[in-house]
Amino acid sequence: ALRLEFSEGIEVKFSKIALANGAGAALEIKNLHYDGTDKKVLVADVPALPSGSYRVTWHVVSGDTHATEGDFGFTVKQ
């Protein structure tokens, strides 16, 4: 799973997280949801990832309707 923590509450229904492998191919995000009742933490269920590089892009809308977006990369090593 991917777990993203924000400084204020997020509206999950207006937010999106995308995941791509090192070649740029999109990988399926199965479920985007809060971490329990904490609206500051979004969790995206993803498939098991083999070794390689990945890029996450995200766009979220906070409870006060402020939109923000970003991206980051990470590497899986096994």
MOQUIBEL-V66961 format. One record per residue. N is the residue number from 1. NEAR is the number of other C-alpha atoms within 10 Angstrom. Layout:
BEGIN
n: {N | N}
near: {NEAR | NEAR}
END
This chain:
BEGIN
n: {1 | 2 | 3 | 4 | 5 | 6 | 7 | 8 | 9 | 10 | 11 | 12 | 13 | 14 | 15 | 16 | 17 | 18 | 19 | 20 | 21 | 22 | 23 | 24 | 25 | 26 | 27 | 28 | 29 | 30 | 31 | 32 | 33 | 34 | 35 | 36 | 37 | 38 | 39 | 40 | 41 | 42 | 43 | 44 | 45 | 46 | 47 | 48 | 49 | 50 | 51 | 52 | 53 | 54 | 55 | 56 | 57 | 58 | 59 | 60 | 61 | 62 | 63 | 64 | 65 | 66 | 67 | 68 | 69 | 70 | 71 | 72 | 73 | 74 | 75 | 76 | 77 | 78}
near: {14 | 13 | 13 | 14 | 15 | 12 | 9 | 13 | 18 | 24 | 18 | 19 | 10 | 12 | 18 | 16 | 20 | 16 | 21 | 16 | 18 | 13 | 10 | 11 | 11 | 14 | 14 | 13 | 17 | 11 | 12 | 19 | 19 | 20 | 15 | 9 | 8 | 13 | 19 | 18 | 19 | 24 | 19 | 20 | 14 | 16 | 10 | 7 | 15 | 11 | 10 | 13 | 16 | 20 | 18 | 16 | 14 | 15 | 14 | 22 | 19 | 19 | 14 | 10 | 11 | 9 | 14 | 11 | 12 | 10 | 12 | 10 | 13 | 12 | 14 | 10 | 9 | 7}
END
